Every structure is written in C-alpha cells, then in structure tokens.
Amino acid sequence: MRVFTKVIAIACVMSFMSIQAQVQAQDEKKLVSGNSFNVGIPIGNMESRYDLGLGIYGNIDYNFNKFLTARFDLGWNTFDGPDVTDPNTGFVEDVQMDVWEFTGGLRAKLSVFYVEARGGYFTGVSSWGFVPAVGVRLGKFDIQGNLTVAGDNHWGAVRLGYYWGGQ
C-alpha cells in the first residue's frame, strides 16, 4: 500500500509540474503555481500516536490584486508511528497514517509577510478541517508555518515552497 500511495503522490506532483509549465509559457502573472514540502509535527492526541511527518504539495494561487490571493492546495502527508508486535504471531505491524489534503482559501499579503486561512477535506482522518497559516514570501520562495485542525487530529507544520510561475 505504501508503494501505491507514493506512486500516486509522484503522479500528482508531475501533473502539477505540467500545469506549471503551461502557466509559465503563457507568462500569466495572475495565476501562479508551485510545489512545497513540509515537516509535520503532531499535536495533542496525535502526539502520543505518531512521530514527525513529511508532506509534499502542489500549490496554485490566483492573485486578485497585490494584496489578496485565492489559494488551492493538493497535498499528501505521511506520519509514522511506533511499530506494533502481535504477541501471538510475532507479526510486526508498521503503524502509519497517510493524509491527502484538498484545501482552498484566501491569503492576505502584508509586505513580504502574509496570513492565510484554508479549509477542505482530509482523507486518512476522514474529516473536514481548516488550516490557518502565516508566512513570508521572498521572490519565488515561500516559507510558511501552519496548524492543521481536522476533526480530533491536529498538527503543526513548517513548509518550504517554490513557485514556478511569475509573480
């Protein structure tokens, strides 16, 4: 199952790269896209069940003006937990949670800094949730800190992104 999930994640990233190449070719400054990677830090109930997680995202932004942007993310996060050994069979189960994130929201730019709020659906936890975030945009690079609240599952993340299109 892990291999299948990784193949799907890579396919999604490749499709986003294709979209990004088309956006760059058109030199469309209102619509920009990029990719980002994050490190997830479980909080609350998740903290006792899972270790740090890793994520990969495809990001699409639509700039309404120089202050307000619509933001859409498709992301995959994976969190590893402690291995569990069945005392009867000796079988070792690798505890892992994979979460696909489908979110959209708004970003308000304040100089190079921004605040953002996204909402959407999170598979793996089968819940709707929201993601408040703050970050800094330096040219095509984006550094963000966010908090995901999806049902009873909460995790913080530090994200590093790169936007392929012009801004």
BALOBA-1460 file (C-alpha; in Angstrom, 3 decimals):
// residues 167
<rec num="1" residu="m" x="0.000" y="0.000" z="0.000"/>
<rec num="2" residu="r" x="2.901" y="2.353" z="0.728"/>
<rec num="3" residu="v" x="4.306" y="1.958" z="-2.781"/>
<rec num="4" residu="f" x="0.898" y="2.677" z="-4.329"/>
<rec num="5" residu="t" x="0.499" y="5.824" z="-2.213"/>
<rec num="6" residu="k" x="3.952" y="7.073" z="-3.170"/>
<rec num="7" residu="v" x="3.277" y="6.429" z="-6.865"/>
<rec num="8" residu="i" x="0.030" y="8.419" z="-6.651"/>
<rec num="9" residu="a" x="1.846" y="11.279" z="-4.857"/>
<rec num="10" residu="i" x="4.557" y="11.393" z="-7.525"/>
<rec num="11" residu="a" x="1.947" y="11.313" z="-10.309"/>
<rec num="12" residu="c" x="0.116" y="14.268" z="-8.733"/>
<rec num="13" residu="v" x="3.331" y="16.259" z="-8.428"/>
<rec num="14" residu="m" x="4.196" y="15.526" z="-12.066"/>
<rec num="15" residu="s" x="0.748" y="16.686" z="-13.204"/>
<rec num="16" residu="f" x="1.158" y="19.907" z="-11.219"/>
<rec num="17" residu="m" x="4.547" y="20.432" z="-12.886"/>
<rec num="18" residu="s" x="2.844" y="20.083" z="-16.275"/>
<rec num="19" residu="i" x="0.278" y="22.715" z="-15.297"/>
<rec num="20" residu="q" x="3.105" y="24.918" z="-14.075"/>
<rec num="21" residu="a" x="4.963" y="24.668" z="-17.376"/>
<rec num="22" residu="q" x="1.818" y="25.765" z="-19.221"/>
<rec num="23" residu="v" x="1.333" y="28.696" z="-16.851"/>
<rec num="24" residu="q" x="4.945" y="29.780" z="-17.344"/>
<rec num="25" residu="a" x="4.648" y="29.527" z="-21.116"/>
<rec num="26" residu="q" x="1.675" y="31.896" z="-21.054"/>
<rec num="27" residu="d" x="3.543" y="34.284" z="-18.692"/>
<rec num="28" residu="e" x="0.320" y="34.675" z="-16.718"/>
<rec num="29" residu="k" x="1.073" y="36.706" z="-13.603"/>
<rec num="30" residu="k" x="-2.385" y="36.314" z="-12.056"/>
<rec num="31" residu="l" x="-2.148" y="32.525" z="-11.918"/>
<rec num="32" residu="v" x="0.986" y="31.015" z="-10.376"/>
<rec num="33" residu="s" x="1.724" y="27.518" z="-9.199"/>
<rec num="34" residu="g" x="4.411" y="25.761" z="-7.258"/>
<rec num="35" residu="n" x="5.416" y="22.850" z="-5.132"/>
<rec num="36" residu="s" x="6.141" y="22.691" z="-1.444"/>
<rec num="37" residu="f" x="7.467" y="20.250" z="1.098"/>
<rec num="38" residu="n" x="6.690" y="20.236" z="4.794"/>
<rec num="39" residu="v" x="7.586" y="18.667" z="8.089"/>
<rec num="40" residu="g" x="4.501" y="17.910" z="10.194"/>
<rec num="41" residu="i" x="4.603" y="17.976" z="13.982"/>
<rec num="42" residu="p" x="1.751" y="16.050" z="15.688"/>
<rec num="43" residu="i" x="-0.025" y="17.949" z="18.474"/>
<rec num="44" residu="g" x="-2.435" y="16.789" z="21.187"/>
<rec num="45" residu="n" x="-3.902" y="13.290" z="20.700"/>
<rec num="46" residu="m" x="-1.758" y="12.692" z="17.610"/>
<rec num="47" residu="e" x="1.442" y="13.404" z="19.539"/>
<rec num="48" residu="s" x="1.167" y="10.159" z="21.521"/>
<rec num="49" residu="r" x="0.422" y="8.039" z="18.419"/>
<rec num="50" residu="y" x="2.684" y="9.426" z="15.687"/>
<rec num="51" residu="d" x="6.155" y="10.801" z="15.071"/>
<rec num="52" residu="l" x="7.103" y="13.664" z="12.769"/>
<rec num="53" residu="g" x="5.507" y="13.558" z="9.350"/>
<rec num="54" residu="l" x="6.560" y="14.576" z="5.864"/>
<rec num="55" residu="g" x="4.410" y="16.123" z="3.159"/>
<rec num="56" residu="i" x="4.524" y="17.144" z="-0.480"/>
<rec num="57" residu="y" x="2.128" y="19.635" z="-2.074"/>
<rec num="58" residu="g" x="1.059" y="21.158" z="-5.342"/>
<rec num="59" residu="n" x="0.007" y="24.790" z="-4.886"/>
<rec num="60" residu="i" x="-1.995" y="27.045" z="-7.194"/>
<rec num="61" residu="d" x="-2.511" y="30.734" z="-6.416"/>
<rec num="62" residu="y" x="-4.782" y="33.192" z="-8.209"/>
<rec num="63" residu="n" x="-3.819" y="36.811" z="-7.465"/>
<rec num="64" residu="f" x="-6.886" y="39.064" z="-7.390"/>
<rec num="65" residu="n" x="-4.704" y="42.106" z="-6.697"/>
<rec num="66" residu="k" x="-1.400" y="42.755" z="-4.946"/>
<rec num="67" residu="f" x="-2.941" y="42.130" z="-1.501"/>
<rec num="68" residu="l" x="-5.466" y="39.270" z="-1.893"/>
<rec num="69" residu="t" x="-4.871" y="35.800" z="-3.330"/>
<rec num="70" residu="a" x="-7.037" y="32.684" z="-3.674"/>
<rec num="71" residu="r" x="-5.061" y="29.589" z="-2.703"/>
<rec num="72" residu="f" x="-5.641" y="25.930" z="-3.643"/>
<rec num="73" residu="d" x="-3.546" y="23.028" z="-2.342"/>
<rec num="74" residu="l" x="-3.409" y="19.326" z="-3.081"/>
<rec num="75" residu="g" x="-1.097" y="17.637" z="-0.612"/>
<rec num="76" residu="w" x="-0.052" y="14.314" z="0.801"/>
<rec num="77" residu="n" x="1.268" y="13.882" z="4.349"/>
<rec num="78" residu="t" x="2.533" y="10.727" z="5.984"/>
<rec num="79" residu="f" x="3.043" y="10.186" z="9.708"/>
<rec num="80" residu="d" x="4.884" y="7.161" z="11.112"/>
<rec num="81" residu="g" x="4.015" y="5.650" z="14.453"/>
<rec num="82" residu="p" x="5.707" y="3.059" z="16.656"/>
<rec num="83" residu="d" x="5.785" y="-0.496" z="15.311"/>
<rec num="84" residu="v" x="3.314" y="-2.855" z="16.991"/>
<rec num="85" residu="t" x="4.182" y="-6.535" z="17.513"/>
<rec num="86" residu="d" x="1.361" y="-9.074" z="17.804"/>
<rec num="87" residu="p" x="2.252" y="-11.223" z="20.852"/>
<rec num="88" residu="n" x="0.520" y="-14.325" z="19.399"/>
<rec num="89" residu="t" x="2.017" y="-14.362" z="15.905"/>
<rec num="90" residu="g" x="5.095" y="-12.185" z="16.313"/>
<rec num="91" residu="f" x="3.948" y="-10.214" z="13.261"/>
<rec num="92" residu="v" x="5.245" y="-6.633" z="13.320"/>
<rec num="93" residu="e" x="2.781" y="-4.036" z="12.036"/>
<rec num="94" residu="d" x="4.155" y="-0.748" z="10.757"/>
<rec num="95" residu="v" x="1.777" y="1.936" z="12.042"/>
<rec num="96" residu="q" x="1.422" y="4.747" z="9.538"/>
<rec num="97" residu="m" x="-1.185" y="7.364" z="8.688"/>
<rec num="98" residu="d" x="-1.378" y="8.857" z="5.195"/>
<rec num="99" residu="v" x="-3.463" y="12.005" z="4.751"/>
<rec num="100" residu="w" x="-4.445" y="13.560" z="1.440"/>
<rec num="101" residu="e" x="-5.366" y="17.210" z="1.768"/>
<rec num="102" residu="f" x="-7.708" y="19.071" z="-0.602"/>
<rec num="103" residu="t" x="-7.920" y="22.675" z="0.583"/>
<rec num="104" residu="g" x="-8.721" y="26.150" z="-0.671"/>
<rec num="105" residu="g" x="-8.835" y="29.574" z="0.904"/>
<rec num="106" residu="l" x="-7.566" y="33.138" z="0.916"/>
<rec num="107" residu="r" x="-4.203" y="34.749" z="1.572"/>
<rec num="108" residu="a" x="-3.788" y="38.404" z="2.570"/>
<rec num="109" residu="k" x="-0.366" y="39.869" z="1.805"/>
<rec num="110" residu="l" x="1.190" y="42.330" z="4.228"/>
<rec num="111" residu="s" x="4.511" y="43.356" z="2.622"/>
<rec num="112" residu="v" x="6.520" y="40.142" z="2.196"/>
<rec num="113" residu="f" x="4.590" y="38.587" z="5.119"/>
<rec num="114" residu="y" x="1.130" y="37.072" z="4.765"/>
<rec num="115" residu="v" x="-1.690" y="35.487" z="6.718"/>
<rec num="116" residu="e" x="-3.752" y="32.705" z="5.231"/>
<rec num="117" residu="a" x="-6.786" y="30.559" z="6.008"/>
<rec num="118" residu="r" x="-7.721" y="27.429" z="4.061"/>
<rec num="119" residu="g" x="-10.451" y="24.869" z="4.556"/>
<rec num="120" residu="g" x="-11.043" y="21.491" z="2.984"/>
<rec num="121" residu="y" x="-11.216" y="17.734" z="3.298"/>
<rec num="122" residu="f" x="-8.558" y="15.449" z="4.747"/>
<rec num="123" residu="t" x="-8.555" y="11.749" z="3.859"/>
<rec num="124" residu="g" x="-6.858" y="9.366" z="6.284"/>
<rec num="125" residu="v" x="-8.652" y="11.144" z="9.121"/>
<rec num="126" residu="s" x="-11.901" y="11.323" z="7.107"/>
<rec num="127" residu="s" x="-12.731" y="14.807" z="8.248"/>
<rec num="128" residu="w" x="-13.274" y="18.356" z="7.109"/>
<rec num="129" residu="g" x="-10.852" y="20.815" z="8.622"/>
<rec num="130" residu="f" x="-9.128" y="24.157" z="8.395"/>
<rec num="131" residu="v" x="-5.566" y="25.436" z="8.171"/>
<rec num="132" residu="p" x="-4.606" y="28.888" z="9.479"/>
<rec num="133" residu="a" x="-1.090" y="29.934" z="8.409"/>
<rec num="134" residu="v" x="1.468" y="32.721" z="8.453"/>
<rec num="135" residu="g" x="4.456" y="33.028" z="6.215"/>
<rec num="136" residu="v" x="6.948" y="35.059" z="4.294"/>
<rec num="137" residu="r" x="7.270" y="35.240" z="0.530"/>
<rec num="138" residu="l" x="10.721" y="36.044" z="-0.837"/>
<rec num="139" residu="g" x="10.557" y="36.147" z="-4.631"/>
<rec num="140" residu="k" x="9.618" y="32.663" z="-5.768"/>
<rec num="141" residu="f" x="10.357" y="31.110" z="-2.347"/>
<rec num="142" residu="d" x="7.688" y="30.677" z="0.315"/>
<rec num="143" residu="i" x="8.293" y="29.777" z="3.974"/>
<rec num="144" residu="q" x="5.165" y="29.019" z="5.966"/>
<rec num="145" residu="g" x="4.141" y="27.883" z="9.425"/>
<rec num="146" residu="n" x="0.658" y="26.412" z="9.742"/>
<rec num="147" residu="l" x="-1.663" y="24.481" z="12.025"/>
<rec num="148" residu="t" x="-3.979" y="21.807" z="10.651"/>
<rec num="149" residu="v" x="-7.154" y="21.055" z="12.589"/>
<rec num="150" residu="a" x="-9.038" y="18.105" z="11.089"/>
<rec num="151" residu="g" x="-11.527" y="16.523" z="13.480"/>
<rec num="152" residu="d" x="-9.657" y="15.285" z="16.565"/>
<rec num="153" residu="n" x="-6.328" y="15.364" z="14.715"/>
<rec num="154" residu="h" x="-4.066" y="18.407" z="14.942"/>
<rec num="155" residu="w" x="-0.601" y="19.001" z="13.608"/>
<rec num="156" residu="g" x="1.642" y="21.954" z="13.013"/>
<rec num="157" residu="a" x="3.907" y="22.186" z="10.008"/>
<rec num="158" residu="v" x="6.798" y="24.129" z="8.600"/>
<rec num="159" residu="r" x="6.575" y="24.360" z="4.823"/>
<rec num="160" residu="l" x="9.124" y="25.391" z="2.199"/>
<rec num="161" residu="g" x="7.726" y="26.149" z="-1.245"/>
<rec num="162" residu="y" x="8.918" y="27.270" z="-4.647"/>
<rec num="163" residu="y" x="6.642" y="28.978" z="-7.196"/>
<rec num="164" residu="w" x="7.411" y="28.225" z="-10.824"/>
<rec num="165" residu="g" x="5.321" y="30.967" z="-12.413"/>
<rec num="166" residu="g" x="5.904" y="34.739" z="-12.342"/>
<rec num="167" residu="q" x="4.526" y="36.889" z="-9.576"/>
